[in-house]
Amino acid sequence: PEATMFTAIRRALIDTESVADGSINLTLYGVTTIPLHCEQGTDGPPIFGEVILDENGNYLDEPEIVYELNSISLPEVLTIGTSAFYGCKNITKLYAPQVQTIGNWAFPYSKIKDLELPEVRTLGKVAFGVCNDLVSVKLPKATSLDQQAFDFCPNLTRVELLAEENITLGKSV
């Protein structure tokens, strides 16, 4: 099943002691969703990101983050779940030409500089927050953005929203 595949990928990336942080370029083919959790149900950690609390709000002992990722290519992915790449601070490039939905806290703290997501329609809370290197964003089809999607991005100077439909800025609670 898909959960087993993601668990294996995560484990392989984390267990690479001789691989430098920020040196892996990952491409995933045949995947349409990067789910919230890599284990079945809701008891697993985010796919590649930091784990701090479990579903009951209990602290986990050893959060593991995939620091080895430099770039991510997701040519067939339509949805990226909440916290999927949370804390993966060495990611500099994201290629996801078909992604339509990006969940809350999906890529905060990354080093992405330029972001172009031609099919994104929905962007969640702090999806790209605290991305200090982020300068430019192009979302030609986005119609629903959380008002905090790009919180704490001090160098963000250009955002292009070109949707022909009305654009909704959702208020975070």
C-alpha positions in Angstrom: 0.0 0.0 0.0 0.9 3.6 -0.4 1.5 4.1 3.4 4.2 1.4 3.3 5.9 3.0 0.3 6.1 6.4 2.0 7.4 4.8 5.3 10.1 3.1 3.3 11.1 6.3 1.5 11.2 8.3 4.7 13.3 5.6 6.5 15.7 5.3 3.6 16.3 9.1 3.5 16.7 9.4 7.3 19.0 6.4 7.6 21.6 7.9 5.1 24.3 8.8 7.6 27.0 9.5 4.9 24.7 11.7 2.8 25.1 15.4 3.4 22.0 17.5 4.3 20.5 19.2 1.3 22.1 16.8 -1.2 19.2 14.6 -2.3 17.0 15.4 -5.3 13.8 13.3 -4.9 11.4 12.6 -7.8 8.2 10.6 -7.1 6.4 9.1 -10.1 3.1 7.3 -9.9 2.0 9.3 -6.8 -1.0 11.6 -6.9 -1.2 12.4 -3.1 1.4 13.2 -0.5 -0.8 12.3 2.5 -0.8 13.9 6.0 0.7 10.7 7.6 3.0 8.0 6.3 1.5 5.3 8.5 -1.9 3.9 8.1 -4.6 5.8 9.9 -3.8 9.0 11.7 -1.1 7.8 14.0 2.0 8.2 11.9 4.3 11.2 11.5 4.1 13.6 8.6 5.6 12.1 5.5 9.0 13.9 5.5 8.6 16.7 8.1 9.0 17.2 11.8 7.0 15.2 14.4 6.3 16.9 17.6 2.8 15.9 18.8 0.8 12.8 18.1 -3.0 12.9 17.3 -3.8 13.0 21.0 -1.5 16.0 21.6 1.2 13.9 23.3 4.8 14.8 22.7 6.9 12.3 20.8 10.4 11.5 22.0 12.5 11.9 18.9 11.2 14.0 16.0 12.9 13.1 12.8 13.1 15.5 9.9 14.4 14.7 6.5 17.1 17.3 6.2 18.7 15.5 3.2 16.2 16.8 0.7 17.4 19.5 -1.7 14.7 19.4 -4.4 11.4 17.7 -4.9 9.9 16.8 -8.2 6.2 15.6 -8.0 5.2 15.5 -11.6 1.8 13.7 -11.0 0.9 14.9 -7.5 -2.5 16.6 -7.2 -2.5 17.1 -3.4 0.1 17.7 -0.8 -1.1 17.1 2.7 -0.8 19.1 5.9 2.7 19.2 7.3 4.1 16.9 4.6 7.4 18.7 4.4 7.3 20.6 7.7 10.7 21.7 8.8 12.6 20.2 5.8 14.7 23.3 5.9 17.1 22.4 3.0 14.5 22.2 0.2 15.5 24.8 -2.4 13.2 23.7 -5.3 9.7 22.3 -5.7 8.5 21.1 -9.1 4.8 20.1 -8.9 3.2 21.1 -12.2 -0.2 19.4 -11.5 -0.7 20.0 -7.8 -4.0 21.7 -7.0 -4.1 21.6 -3.2 -1.4 22.3 -0.7 -2.3 21.8 3.0 -1.5 23.7 6.1 2.2 23.9 7.1 3.2 21.9 4.1 6.6 23.6 3.4 7.4 26.1 6.2 11.1 26.8 6.9 12.2 25.7 3.4 14.8 27.6 1.3 12.6 27.8 -1.8 13.4 31.1 -3.6 11.0 31.1 -6.5 7.7 29.3 -6.5 5.6 28.6 -9.6 2.6 26.3 -9.2 0.6 26.5 -12.4 -2.4 24.4 -11.2 -2.7 25.3 -7.5 -6.2 26.4 -6.5 -6.0 26.0 -2.7 -3.2 27.0 -0.4 -3.5 26.3 3.3 -2.4 28.1 6.5 1.3 28.8 6.6 1.8 26.5 3.6 5.0 28.4 2.8 5.4 30.4 6.0 8.8 31.3 7.5 10.5 30.8 4.1 13.2 33.4 4.5 14.6 33.0 1.0 11.2 33.1 -0.8 11.2 36.1 -3.2 8.7 35.3 -6.0 5.4 33.3 -6.2 3.3 32.7 -9.2 -0.1 31.0 -8.8 -2.1 31.6 -12.0 -5.1 29.5 -11.0 -5.3 30.0 -7.2 -8.7 30.9 -6.0 -8.5 30.0 -2.2 -5.6 31.2 -0.2 -5.3 31.2 3.6 -4.4 34.8 4.6 -1.3 33.3 6.5 -0.1 31.1 3.6 3.1 33.2 3.3 3.5 34.5 6.8 6.9 35.6 7.9 8.5 35.6 4.4 10.5 38.8 4.8 12.0 38.7 1.2 8.7 38.0 -0.6 8.3 40.9 -3.0 6.3 39.4 -5.9 3.1 37.4 -5.8 1.2 36.8 -9.1 -2.4 35.7 -8.8 -4.1 35.5 -12.2 -7.2 33.4 -11.7 -10.2 34.3 -13.8 -12.4 33.4 -10.9 -12.8 35.4 -7.6 -9.9 34.9 -5.2 -10.8 34.1 -1.6 -8.5 34.9 1.2 -9.5 32.7 4.1 -9.2 34.0 7.6 -7.2 31.7 10.0 -8.8 30.9 13.3 
